[in-house]
Amino acid sequence: MKCIDAIIKPFKVEDVKERLRQVGVKAITLSKITDCGGTDGRLRIYRGSSYVIDCAPMMRVQIMVEEDMVGPVVDAIMAAADTGESDNGSISIYPVAETIRIRVGERPYKAIADRHHDQAKVA
């Protein structure tokens, strides 16, 4: 099982959600975040005053999938989140040691397998 963690522009969320549905992802976790650093900042001028912006609002998309779904999910995110400009965001992939459904205590993988994608394999 893998966790895919993507940082994307807020206006691309609906495009990413639609692409993920097309590859079989049923559920994602979304968080509003502020992304700081990574660039030297951008000079902005507003009403005659200049200032540097080095933080930007972004969205964090988290998805847990079986290993065979990592490629299609990453491809879907990359295709939908690309703006053609710099600072589109990033995608990180982490191994998931275990998942537990809090209410009933289901472990491992079964807790998320049915919830996250159509091609889920139950361990």
Secondary structure, DSSP 8 states (H G I E B T S, - for coil): -EEEEEEE-GGGHHHHHHHHHHTTB---EEEEEEEE-SSS-EEEEETTEEEEE-EEEEEEEEEEE-GGGHHHHHHHHHHHH--SSS--EEEEEEE------TTT---SSHHHHHHHBTT----
